[in-house]
Amino acid sequence: MKYQQVDELKDLIGEEVELKGWVYNTRSSGKISFLLFRDGSGIVQAVLYHPNHNEEIIKRFDELTQETSLILWGKVREDKRAPSGVELDIIDFKIISPSVDYPISPKEHGVDFLQSNRHLWLRSKKQAAIMRVRSDVVFYSREFFNNRKFLCIDAPIFTPSACEGTTTLFEVNYFDEKKVYLSQSGQLYMEAAALAYGKVYCFGPAFRAEKSKTRRHLTEFWQIEPEVAFFDINDDMELAEDLVIYLVEKILERRQEDLKILERDIKPLENVKKPFYRISYEEAIKILNRKGIDIKFGEDFGAPDEAALSSEFDRPVFVHRYPAEIKAFYMKRDKDRPDLALGFDMLAGEGYGETIGGGQREDDYETLLKRIEEHKLPIDNFKWYLDLRKYGSVPHAGFGLGIERFVQWVTRTQHIREVIPFARTLDRTEP
């Protein structure tokens, strides 16, 4: 009998199969016992009809506990009422290892308890659905860029200096009492790679020492960051738009069952089509003021402001040309409005905020040198970065898509800590 996975059973109706996995739940009703069986690819209901079996197997079934591991043999039967369209008639099973007093029962548990038991919480139906969506977001992000002939370049985790501001750096002791920092972004290194290879991207972790406890902040998160030579801000927004549309289409195509498990209304996702809205920062300020939010030109948007803005639109919206004073040193200024930076944020729909941030980079040597000095950054640490403007500089642009924020929006998950396998927050570094 060939070993199969739960997600393959719909194509094996009438066949006898072998499954390996765990007990999700059991119940009995009269002469029938039901086993919800999971193996990581999905959950299937297996049925033990008592008159067809001897007392020994019925007794063994009654001893099954939540998360006991086992090998299960059965015959696949079509059942259109079942979520997967099939059920399994049990032939026999073998316990591999029992599970005693599993701590996460079907009852409600507090968030702190679940986070402390995250290594086990990952086994639950909704968490598994979120992780499958996340896995697809990563896979199809890479596929999108690979299909467009982008080169994947790995950025270092240890860096000598800040990328997104010195106040959110994690300092690390290096050799010979030298100090280095955990990377906030691979962007600066992608700029070097873009001027070598034209179209590049990196995918990896980033670290921000922000003392924030909002439902949208992590101290360790994952980003995919493309960078393209000869791109301006408009090219950059178009690339970001194409990526988001591609990812949403793939999730809708492949993860319908998972979205149902998450009770996700897919109509807003089906509306993620070209063109996304594009508004300037100044237009965004006017919208917020009209909604009764007291925010002035020059102030950055907080999470409530982003939520209020994105709720105005039926699909994602780009907010571009922010005041240069609130953007990073490397942002190029608008030639017609030097007080504005050629940067943008993409706000996801349905009240979700920033999911992508990017823009055009300063490509002039003297101007960039001035910006570094204005931000009081150590020139020595940026000599290599300045070199990029000395030897064949060109206009270039890029962005970063936060995997967790994107998955949080697509799955409509309330808190970002549920869309990363093991969350690192201000007050949690375990498990």
C-alpha positions in Angstrom: 0.0 0.0 0.0 1.5 3.3 -1.1 2.1 6.1 1.4 0.0 9.2 0.6 -0.7 12.7 2.0 -4.1 14.0 3.0 -4.1 16.6 0.2 -3.7 13.9 -2.4 -6.8 11.8 -1.3 -9.3 13.6 -3.6 -7.6 11.9 -6.5 -7.5 8.5 -4.9 -11.3 7.7 -4.4 -11.9 4.0 -4.0 -8.2 3.2 -3.3 -6.6 1.9 -0.1 -4.0 4.2 1.2 -1.4 4.5 4.0 -1.2 7.9 5.9 1.3 9.0 8.5 0.4 11.8 10.9 -1.3 12.8 14.2 -4.7 12.7 15.9 -6.3 16.1 15.7 -9.5 15.0 17.5 -11.7 12.0 18.1 -15.4 11.4 19.0 -17.8 8.5 19.0 -21.5 8.2 18.3 -23.1 4.9 18.9 -21.5 2.3 16.7 -19.3 4.8 14.8 -16.1 6.5 15.9 -14.6 9.5 14.1 -11.0 10.5 13.9 -9.8 13.8 12.6 -6.4 13.0 11.2 -3.8 15.6 10.2 -0.4 15.2 8.5 0.7 18.8 7.7 -0.9 18.9 4.3 -4.4 18.9 5.6 -7.0 17.2 7.8 -9.3 14.4 6.8 -12.1 12.6 8.8 -11.5 8.9 9.2 -14.5 6.7 10.2 -14.4 3.4 12.2 -17.6 1.5 11.8 -17.7 -0.8 14.8 -19.6 -3.8 13.2 -16.8 -4.1 10.6 -14.1 -4.5 13.2 -13.2 -6.6 16.2 -13.2 -5.4 19.8 -9.4 -5.0 19.9 -9.2 -2.2 17.3 -12.2 -0.5 18.9 -10.5 -0.6 22.3 -7.3 0.8 20.7 -9.3 3.6 19.1 -10.7 4.6 22.4 -7.2 5.0 23.8 -6.3 7.6 21.1 -5.5 11.1 22.5 -5.0 14.4 20.9 -1.7 14.6 19.0 -0.9 10.9 19.3 1.2 10.0 16.2 0.2 7.1 14.1 0.2 5.2 10.8 -3.3 4.9 9.4 -4.6 2.6 6.7 -7.9 3.1 5.1 -10.1 3.3 1.9 -10.8 6.6 0.4 -14.5 7.4 -0.1 -16.1 10.4 -1.8 -18.1 12.6 0.5 -19.1 16.0 -0.9 -20.1 17.2 2.5 -16.5 17.0 3.8 -14.3 20.1 3.4 -11.8 18.0 1.3 -14.5 16.1 -0.6 -13.5 12.8 0.8 -13.5 10.6 4.0 -11.5 7.6 4.9 -12.9 4.3 6.1 -10.4 2.9 8.6 -8.9 -0.5 7.9 -6.4 -0.4 10.7 -3.9 1.9 12.5 -0.7 1.7 14.4 0.3 4.1 17.2 3.8 5.4 16.9 4.0 7.5 20.0 1.2 8.4 22.4 0.5 12.0 23.5 -0.3 12.6 27.2 -2.0 15.7 28.6 -1.6 17.8 25.4 -1.8 21.4 26.8 -3.8 23.0 23.9 -7.3 21.6 24.1 -10.2 22.6 21.9 -11.3 25.2 24.5 -10.4 28.9 24.4 -6.9 29.9 25.5 -5.3 33.3 26.2 -2.9 34.8 23.8 0.0 34.7 26.2 -0.5 31.0 26.8 -0.7 30.3 23.1 2.4 32.3 22.4 4.3 30.5 25.2 3.2 27.2 23.5 3.8 28.4 20.0 5.8 25.3 19.2 2.5 23.4 19.7 0.0 26.1 18.6 1.4 25.8 15.1 -0.4 22.4 14.8 -3.9 24.0 15.0 -6.1 24.3 11.9 -6.0 28.0 11.5 -2.3 28.4 12.2 -1.6 25.7 9.6 -3.7 27.5 7.1 -1.8 30.8 7.7 1.6 29.0 7.4 0.6 27.5 4.0 -0.4 30.9 2.7 2.9 32.4 4.0 4.8 29.6 2.3 3.1 30.4 -1.0 3.8 34.1 -0.7 7.5 33.4 -0.3 7.5 30.8 -3.1 5.6 33.0 -5.6 7.5 36.1 -4.8 10.7 34.3 -5.9 8.9 32.9 -8.9 7.7 36.4 -9.9 11.2 37.8 -9.9 12.8 34.8 -11.4 10.3 34.9 -14.3 11.4 38.5 -14.9 15.1 37.5 -14.9 16.0 39.1 -11.6 19.1 37.8 -10.0 18.8 36.7 -6.3 21.6 38.2 -4.2 22.0 37.4 -0.5 22.6 40.4 1.7 24.7 40.2 4.9 23.0 40.0 8.3 25.9 41.7 10.1 26.3 45.3 9.0 28.7 48.2 10.0 26.0 50.9 10.0 22.4 51.9 9.9 20.1 51.8 6.9 16.8 52.9 8.3 17.9 55.1 11.2 20.3 54.7 14.1 17.7 54.5 16.9 16.4 51.1 15.9 19.7 49.2 15.6 20.4 45.9 17.5 24.1 46.1 18.5 26.2 43.0 18.5 29.7 42.3 19.9 32.0 41.2 17.1 35.6 40.2 17.2 38.3 42.2 19.0 35.6 44.3 20.8 34.3 45.6 17.5 30.6 46.6 17.3 28.4 45.6 14.4 24.6 45.7 13.9 21.9 43.3 12.8 20.6 44.3 9.4 17.6 46.5 9.1 17.4 45.9 5.4 19.4 44.5 2.5 18.7 47.5 0.4 22.1 49.2 0.3 23.7 46.0 -0.8 21.0 45.5 -3.4 21.9 48.9 -4.8 25.5 47.7 -5.3 24.2 44.5 -6.9 21.7 46.4 -9.2 24.6 48.5 -10.5 26.4 45.2 -11.3 23.6 43.1 -12.7 20.7 45.4 -13.5 17.8 43.6 -11.8 18.2 41.9 -8.4 16.4 41.0 -5.3 17.1 39.6 -1.8 15.0 37.7 0.6 15.9 37.4 4.3 15.3 38.6 7.9 15.5 42.2 9.1 15.8 43.5 12.6 14.4 46.7 14.1 14.9 47.6 17.8 11.6 49.5 17.9 10.0 49.5 21.4 6.6 49.1 19.9 3.8 46.8 21.0 1.3 47.3 18.1 -0.4 44.5 16.3 1.8 45.3 13.2 5.3 45.3 14.7 7.9 42.6 15.1 11.6 43.0 16.1 12.5 40.3 13.6 10.7 40.0 10.3 11.2 38.9 6.7 11.4 41.0 3.6 11.8 40.6 -0.2 13.6 43.5 -1.6 14.1 44.1 -5.4 16.3 46.9 -6.8 16.5 47.9 -10.5 19.0 50.0 -12.4 17.5 52.8 -14.6 14.2 52.7 -12.6 12.5 55.8 -11.4 9.7 56.1 -8.8 6.9 55.4 -11.3 8.6 52.2 -12.6 9.1 51.1 -9.0 5.4 51.5 -8.1 4.4 49.6 -11.2 6.7 46.7 -10.3 5.3 46.7 -6.8 1.7 46.7 -8.2 2.5 43.8 -10.5 4.0 41.8 -7.7 1.0 42.2 -5.3 -1.4 41.3 -8.1 0.6 38.2 -8.9 0.7 37.1 -5.3 -3.0 37.7 -4.6 -4.0 35.8 -7.8 -1.8 32.8 -6.7 -3.2 32.7 -3.2 -6.8 32.8 -4.6 -5.9 30.1 -7.0 -4.2 27.7 -4.6 -5.4 28.5 -1.1 -9.2 28.6 -1.3 -9.7 26.0 1.4 -7.2 27.7 3.7 -9.0 31.0 3.2 -12.3 29.3 4.1 -10.7 27.9 7.3 -9.7 31.4 8.2 -13.2 32.7 7.3 -11.6 35.2 5.0 -14.0 37.2 2.8 -12.3 36.9 -0.6 -14.3 39.5 -2.5 -11.8 42.3 -1.5 -8.9 40.2 -2.7 -10.7 39.5 -6.0 -10.8 43.3 -6.5 -7.0 43.6 -6.3 -6.5 44.5 -9.9 -4.8 47.2 -12.0 -4.7 50.1 -11.5 -3.9 50.7 -7.8 -4.7 54.2 -6.6 -1.9 56.7 -6.4 -2.1 59.8 -4.2 0.5 62.3 -3.0 1.3 62.7 0.7 -0.3 66.1 0.5 -3.5 64.6 -0.8 -3.4 62.0 1.9 -3.1 64.7 4.6 -6.3 66.4 3.1 -8.2 63.1 3.2 -7.2 62.5 6.8 -8.2 66.1 7.8 -11.5 65.6 6.1 -12.1 62.5 8.2 -11.5 64.5 11.3 -7.9 63.4 12.0 -5.7 66.2 13.2 -2.4 65.7 11.3 -0.2 68.3 9.7 2.2 68.5 6.8 5.6 67.1 7.9 4.2 64.5 10.3 4.6 60.8 9.6 1.6 58.5 9.4 0.9 56.2 12.3 -0.9 52.9 12.1 -4.4 54.5 12.7 -3.7 57.1 10.0 -2.7 54.4 7.5 -5.8 52.3 8.4 -8.0 55.4 7.9 -6.4 56.1 4.5 -6.6 52.6 3.2 -10.2 52.2 4.2 -11.1 54.9 1.8 -10.1 52.7 -1.2 -11.4 49.4 -2.5 -7.9 48.2 -3.4 -4.3 49.1 -2.4 -3.2 52.7 -2.6 0.3 54.2 -3.2 1.1 57.3 -1.1 4.1 59.0 -2.7 6.3 62.0 -2.3 6.6 62.3 1.4 8.4 65.2 3.1 12.1 64.5 2.7 12.7 65.3 6.4 10.8 62.2 7.5 12.4 59.8 5.0 15.8 58.1 4.9 19.0 59.8 3.8 19.2 57.9 0.6 15.9 59.0 -0.9 16.2 61.2 -4.0 14.4 64.5 -3.9 11.8 65.6 -6.3 13.5 68.1 -8.7 10.3 70.3 -8.8 9.8 70.1 -5.0 13.1 69.6 -3.3 11.3 69.4 0.1 9.7 66.1 -1.1 11.3 62.7 -1.4 10.7 60.4 -4.3 9.5 57.6 -2.0 6.3 55.7 -1.6 4.4 53.4 0.7 1.8 50.9 -0.5 -1.1 50.7 1.9 -3.1 47.4 1.6 -6.9 47.6 1.4 -9.6 47.0 4.1 -8.0 49.3 6.7 -4.6 47.6 6.6 -1.6 49.9 6.5 1.8 49.9 5.0 2.8 46.6 3.3 5.5 47.9 0.9 7.9 50.8 1.3 10.3 52.0 -1.4 11.3 54.7 -3.8 14.0 56.2 -6.0 17.6 56.4 -4.6 19.8 59.5 -4.7 22.3 58.8 -7.5 24.5 61.9 -7.3 27.7 61.6 -5.3 27.9 65.1 -3.8 24.3 65.2 -2.9 24.4 61.8 -1.2 27.6 62.8 0.7 25.7 65.9 1.9 22.8 63.8 3.1 25.0 61.5 5.0 26.6 64.4 6.8 23.2 66.0 7.5 22.1 62.8 9.2 25.4 62.7 11.2 26.2 59.2 9.9 29.8 57.9 9.9 31.3 58.6 6.5 33.8 55.8 6.7 31.0 53.2 7.0 29.5 54.5 3.8 32.6 54.9 1.6 31.6 51.8 -0.4 28.1 53.1 -0.8 29.3 56.4 -2.1 31.6 54.5 -4.6 28.4 53.4 -6.4 27.9 57.1 -7.3 31.5 57.6 -8.5 31.7 54.7 -11.0 29.0 54.8 -13.5 26.1 55.9 -11.4 22.6 55.7 -12.9 19.0 56.3 -11.6 17.8 53.3 -9.7 14.9 52.4 -7.4 13.6 49.5 -5.3 11.3 48.6 -2.5 10.8 46.1 0.4 7.7 44.0 0.8 7.2 42.8 4.4 6.2 39.1 4.3 4.4 39.2 7.6 2.4 42.4 6.9 1.4 41.1 3.5 0.3 37.7 4.9 -1.5 39.5 7.7 -3.6 41.4 5.2 -4.3 38.5 2.8 -5.4 36.3 5.7 -7.0 39.1 7.5 -5.3 38.1 10.7 -5.7 40.5 13.6 -2.1 40.3 15.0 1.1 40.0 13.1 2.6 37.6 15.7 0.3 34.8 14.2 1.7 35.1 10.7 5.3 34.3 11.5 6.3 30.8 12.8 8.0 32.1 16.0 7.4 35.7 16.8 10.1 38.0 18.2 8.5 41.0 19.9 9.5 43.6 22.5 8.6 41.2 25.3 9.0 37.8 23.8 12.1 35.8 22.6 10.8 32.3 23.4 10.1 29.6 22.3 
